Amino acid sequence: MPRLENGLKLLTKGYAWLPDERRRGGLRAVGVRLGGLPAVGIEGPDAARFLYDEEHVRRSHAVPEPVQGTLFGKGAVHTLDGEMHRVRKAMFVALLMRSDGIASLVERTTAAWDAAAAEWAERPEIVVFDEASRVLAGSVTRWTGVPVRDDEVPGLARDLIAMVDGFATGGPRHVRARRARGRRERWLAQLVQDVRSGATTVEEGTAVDVVARHRDADGTQLTSRVAAVELLNIIRPTTAVAWFLASSGHALIRWPENRERLASGDPAYAEAWAHEVRRFYPFAPFIGGRAPQKTEFGGVKIRKNSMVLLDLYGQNHDPELWDSPYSFRPARFVDREIGEFELVPQGGGDPRTNHRCPGEQITVALLSALAVRLARLSYEVPDQDLTIALHRIPAKPASGVVLRVGATA
């Protein structure tokens, strides 16, 4: 029987679409049709291993143009396979592994948060999502070596948030995302050209310096536009940690019994909090690629060139992997070894070599540090809409989490 198009279901059901399709048959794999293409949705650690094996699934020609044109950028590392991907990915990994890499970003960002928090008490209310996005955007952009003035940060944050907010939809959100990407790619491409020509000097070893000098597996230098794309692929996802901070604010309001332990600053619990927020709250619904040859998974045949979709939201709420998966319990991750194909909010596998997000370490480090500071704020919670609509991708609390902030606790 021909598979029916599921695009409308995805739009109306959002994160619940693929889990519901799988549960209907009680399987870890289900045949669907999306965007006019045959697809198979899969879930579970074995499914994640399957997706990251290039014999089964590849990324080249797999990322839809609307996603490239908003979220990742055209020519990005996400669209490469084989040696080209490994060499480009190694550039990102080297940036994170440098001696002052993630630690210096966390130090810069926490200092910016503390400075902002000192001003929040002077305002009637703040929106956690908005304030976090500005703190993150300014900090990570300067960390990469991109010069940005204080008065430029709010506009930059809006553009970076727009790129993420509009990748999975049409209409005004998508238009804003495309315009924001075009604006920021032109800005950073000009910076790369200036660095290469010597018109602008940046600190050696910063992301701008490394990306501007990088050569791909074929020995060619990145075009200035692709270099801009890859710089945005550091700056944009780091700014997107604002979604997880808004979710942290939501969790502190819904389950305040966790606040004291988080505010204590215990590193193990802070990291466990970061993992649980990323597991529990919806962000990316699935990731995918194309099958280079005919294959099968979980008893479902996969045609050559079919899309293969790993159900991230479903796996992060799978009762076979997580006890009481719809309960928010950060302590579940204290002293727990996490399998590389088990917790998959940002993909699975080894981030050094495959398509798992290399910035996941940044996300966990920043979220761990900033969630503690959020819990330490002295605040009141005014009436607001804290609902999270699962049909909206990416989802967040409707209000962005509004707080009335006093002196820090």
HUPEHU-V892443 format. One record per pair of residues at least 4 apart in sequence whose C-alpha atoms are under 8 Angstrom apart, sorted by sequence separation. I is the first residue (numbers start at 0). J is the second residue. If there is no record, write none. Layout:
# HUPEHU-V892443
<<I	J> <I	J>>
This chain:
# HUPEHU-V892443
<<5	9> <6	10> <7	11> <8	12> <9	13> <12	16> <14	18> <15	19> <16	20> <17	21> <18	22> <19	23> <20	24> <21	25> <22	26> <32	36> <33	37> <42	46> <43	47> <44	48> <45	49> <46	50> <47	51> <48	52> <51	55> <52	56> <53	57> <57	61> <58	62> <62	66> <63	67> <64	68> <65	69> <66	70> <67	71> <68	72> <71	75> <74	78> <75	79> <79	83> <80	84> <81	85> <82	86> <83	87> <84	88> <85	89> <86	90> <87	91> <88	92> <89	93> <90	94> <91	95> <92	96> <93	97> <96	100> <99	103> <100	104> <101	105> <102	106> <103	107> <104	108> <105	109> <106	110> <107	111> <108	112> <109	113> <110	114> <111	115> <112	116> <113	117> <114	118> <115	119> <116	120> <118	122> <126	130> <127	131> <128	132> <129	133> <130	134> <131	135> <132	136> <133	137> <134	138> <135	139> <136	140> <137	141> <138	142> <139	143> <140	144> <141	145> <147	151> <148	152> <151	155> <152	156> <153	157> <154	158> <155	159> <156	160> <157	161> <158	162> <159	163> <160	164> <161	165> <162	166> <165	169> <168	172> <169	173> <170	174> <171	175> <172	176> <173	177> <174	178> <175	179> <176	180> <177	181> <178	182> <179	183> <180	184> <181	185> <182	186> <183	187> <184	188> <185	189> <186	190> <187	191> <188	192> <189	193> <190	194> <191	195> <192	196> <193	197> <194	198> <201	205> <204	208> <205	209> <206	210> <207	211> <208	212> <209	213> <214	218> <215	219> <221	225> <222	226> <223	227> <224	228> <225	229> <226	230> <227	231> <228	232> <229	233> <230	234> <231	235> <232	236> <233	237> <234	238> <235	239> <236	240> <239	243> <240	244> <241	245> <242	246> <243	247> <244	248> <245	249> <246	250> <247	251> <248	252> <249	253> <250	254> <251	255> <254	258> <257	261> <258	262> <259	263> <260	264> <261	265> <264	268> <265	269> <266	270> <267	271> <268	272> <269	273> <270	274> <271	275> <272	276> <273	277> <274	278> <275	279> <276	280> <277	281> <290	294> <295	299> <296	300> <301	305> <310	314> <311	315> <312	316> <313	317> <316	320> <317	321> <318	322> <329	333> <331	335> <332	336> <337	341> <338	342> <342	346> <343	347> <349	353> <350	354> <351	355> <358	362> <359	363> <360	364> <361	365> <362	366> <363	367> <364	368> <365	369> <366	370> <367	371> <368	372> <369	373> <370	374> <371	375> <372	376> <390	394> <395	399> <396	400> <8	13> <9	14> <21	26> <24	29> <32	37> <33	38> <41	46> <42	47> <50	55> <51	56> <62	67> <66	71> <67	72> <68	73> <74	79> <79	84> <80	85> <95	100> <96	101> <119	124> <125	130> <140	145> <141	146> <147	152> <168	173> <169	174> <193	198> <194	199> <203	208> <204	209> <214	219> <215	220> <221	226> <250	255> <251	256> <260	265> <264	269> <277	282> <295	300> <296	301> <315	320> <316	321> <318	323> <337	342> <342	347> <348	353> <349	354> <350	355> <389	394> <21	27> <31	37> <32	38> <49	55> <50	56> <66	72> <67	73> <71	77> <94	100> <95	101> <119	125> <140	146> <141	147> <167	173> <193	199> <194	200> <201	207> <202	208> <203	209> <214	220> <215	221> <251	257> <294	300> <295	301> <314	320> <315	321> <318	324> <340	346> <341	347> <348	354> <349	355> <350	356> <351	357> <388	394> <9	16> <21	28> <30	37> <31	38> <32	39> <49	56> <77	84> <140	147> <165	172> <166	173> <194	201> <201	208> <213	220> <214	221> <251	258> <261	268> <293	300> <294	301> <317	324> <340	347> <347	354> <348	355> <350	357> <387	394> <388	395> <8	16> <9	17> <21	29> <30	38> <31	39> <76	84> <164	172> <165	173> <212	220> <213	221> <260	268> <261	269> <293	301> <294	302> <316	324> <339	347> <340	348> <346	354> <347	355> <387	395> <388	396> <20	29> <30	39> <31	40> <164	173> <165	174> <190	199> <293	302> <294	303> <315	324> <316	325> <339	348> <346	355> <387	396> <388	397> <29	39> <30	40> <137	147> <165	175> <166	176> <211	221> <292	302> <293	303> <339	349> <345	355> <346	356> <386	396> <387	397> <28	39> <29	40> <76	87> <161	172> <165	176> <210	221> <261	272> <290	301> <292	303> <345	356> <385	396> <386	397> <28	40> <29	41> <76	88> <137	149> <164	176> <211	223> <290	302> <291	303> <292	304> <384	396> <385	397> <27	40> <28	41> <162	175> <163	176> <290	303> <291	304> <384	397> <385	398> <27	41> <28	42> <161	175> <162	176> <194	208> <289	303> <290	304> <345	359> <384	398> <385	399> <27	42> <62	77> <137	152> <161	176> <162	177> <211	226> <289	304> <290	305> <383	398> <385	400> <27	43> <62	78> <136	152> <191	207> <195	211> <210	226> <289	305> <290	306> <61	78> <162	179> <194	211> <289	306> <290	307> <383	400> <60	78> <158	176> <161	179> <162	180> <288	306> <289	307> <383	401> <21	40> <58	77> <59	78> <112	131> <115	134> <133	152> <136	155> <137	156> <210	229> <287	306> <288	307> <58	78> <59	79> <133	153> <136	156> <159	179> <191	211> <210	230> <287	307> <288	308> <381	401> <58	79> <59	80> <158	179> <159	180> <287	308> <320	341> <380	401> <381	402> <58	80> <112	134> <158	180> <286	308> <287	309> <380	402> <381	403> <17	40> <57	80> <111	134> <133	156> <136	159> <207	230> <285	308> <286	309> <379	402> <380	403> <132	156> <206	230> <285	309> <286	310> <378	402> <379	403> <158	183> <285	310> <286	311> <378	403> <379	404> <5	31> <6	32> <108	134> <284	310> <285	311> <378	404> <4	31> <5	32> <6	33> <53	80> <108	135> <111	138> <284	311> <285	312> <314	341> <315	342> <377	404> <378	405> <2	30> <3	31> <4	32> <5	33> <6	34> <53	81> <132	160> <283	311> <284	312> <314	342> <315	343> <376	404> <377	405> <2	31> <3	32> <4	33> <5	34> <247	276> <283	312> <314	343> <315	344> <376	405> <377	406> <2	32> <4	34> <108	138> <246	276> <282	312> <376	406> <377	407> <4	35> <107	138> <108	139> <192	223> <281	312> <376	407> <377	408> <191	223> <311	343> <312	344> <375	407> <376	408> <243	276> <311	344> <375	408> <104	138> <189	223> <243	277> <246	280> <2	37> <104	139> <107	142> <188	223> <191	226> <311	346> <188	224> <191	227> <279	315> <187	224> <188	225> <243	280> <278	315> <279	316> <104	142> <188	226> <278	316> <103	142> <185	224> <188	227> <184	224> <187	227> <242	282> <185	227> <184	227> <187	230> <183	227> <184	228> <279	324> <279	325> <184	231> <279	326> <183	231> <279	327> <276	327> <275	327> <275	328> <276	329> <275	329> <274	329> <145	201> <273	329> <275	331> <144	201> <272	329> <275	332> <144	202> <271	329> <272	330> <274	332> <271	330> <271	331> <272	332> <286	346> <144	205> <268	329> <271	332> <283	344> <143	205> <144	206> <145	207> <268	330> <271	333> <282	344> <283	345> <142	205> <143	206> <144	207> <142	206> <143	207> <144	208> <278	342> <268	333> <278	343> <267	333> <278	344> <267	334> <277	344> <163	235> <162	235> <159	234> <160	235> <159	235> <163	239> <250	327> <160	238> <159	238> <160	239> <159	239> <156	238> <143	230> <274	363> <273	363> <143	234> <70	162> <69	162> <70	163> <270	363> <273	366> <69	163> <139	233> <140	234> <270	364> <273	367> <70	165> <139	234> <272	367> <69	165> <70	166> <270	366> <69	166> <270	367> <273	370> <136	234> <139	237> <269	367> <136	235> <139	238> <269	368> <66	166> <65	166> <66	167> <136	237> <266	367> <269	370> <65	167> <135	237> <136	238> <269	371> <135	238> <69	173> <133	238> <135	240> <70	176> <132	238> <135	241> <69	176> <132	239> <264	371> <69	177> <72	180> <132	240> <263	371> <281	389> <284	392> <68	177> <132	241> <261	370> <262	371> <283	392> <94	204> <131	241> <261	371> <262	372> <282	392> <283	393> <69	180> <94	205> <282	393> <68	180> <94	206> <129	241> <262	374> <281	393> <282	394> <128	241> <131	244> <261	374> <262	375> <281	394> <128	242> <281	395> <94	209> <259	374> <128	244> <258	374> <127	244> <128	245> <127	245> <90	209> <90	210> <127	248> <237	358> <236	358> <240	362> <244	366> <90	213> <243	366> <247	370> <251	374> <237	361> <233	358> <237	362> <240	365> <244	369> <248	373> <240	366> <244	370> <87	215> <252	380> <86	215> <87	216> <86	216> <83	215> <83	216> <82	216> <83	217> <249	385> <249	396> <246	395> <75	225> <245	395> <246	396> <74	225> <245	396> <249	400> <73	225> <248	400> <75	228> <76	229> <242	395> <74	228> <75	229> <245	399> <73	228> <245	400> <72	228> <71	228> <75	232> <10	168> <71	232> <168	392> <62	287> <167	392> <61	287> <62	288> <167	393> <61	288> <61	289> <164	392> <58	287> <59	288> <60	289> <164	393> <58	288> <59	289> <163	393> <57	288> <58	289> <56	288> <57	289> <56	289> <57	290> <56	290> <57	291> <55	290> <56	291> <55	291> <50	287> <54	291> <55	292> <50	288> <55	294> <61	306> <46	296> <56	307> <41	296> <50	307> <108	365> <112	369> <50	309> <92	351> <101	360> <105	364> <109	368> <39	299> <101	361> <105	365> <109	369> <39	301> <47	309> <89	351> <38	301> <46	309> <88	351> <89	352> <101	364> <105	368> <88	352> <37	302> <92	357> <39	305> <41	307> <91	357> <14	281> <38	305> <39	306> <40	307> <41	308> <42	309> <85	352> <28	296> <37	305> <38	306> <39	307> <40	308> <41	309> <42	310> <85	353> <28	297> <30	299> <36	305> <37	306> <38	307> <39	308> <40	309> <41	310> <42	311> <14	284> <27	297> <28	298> <29	299> <36	306> <38	308> <40	310> <129	399> <13	284> <26	297> <28	299> <42	313> <43	314> <128	399> <42	314> <126	398> <127	399> <128	400> <126	399> <127	400> <126	400> <127	401> <126	401> <127	402> <125	401> <126	402> <77	354> <124	401> <125	402> <124	402> <125	403> <124	403> <125	404> <123	403> <124	404> <122	403> <123	404> <122	404> <120	403> <120	404> <119	404> <120	405> <119	405> <120	406> <117	406> <18	310> <48	340> <17	310> <47	340> <18	312> <18	313> <45	340> <17	313> <44	340> <51	347> <15	312> <43	340> <44	341> <51	348> <14	312> <15	313> <43	341> <47	346> <48	347> <47	347> <48	348> <47	348> <51	353> <51	354> <15	389> <14	389> <15	390> <13	389> <14	390> <12	389> <13	390> <12	390> <13	391> <14	392> <11	390> <13	392> <10	390> <9	390> <10	391>>
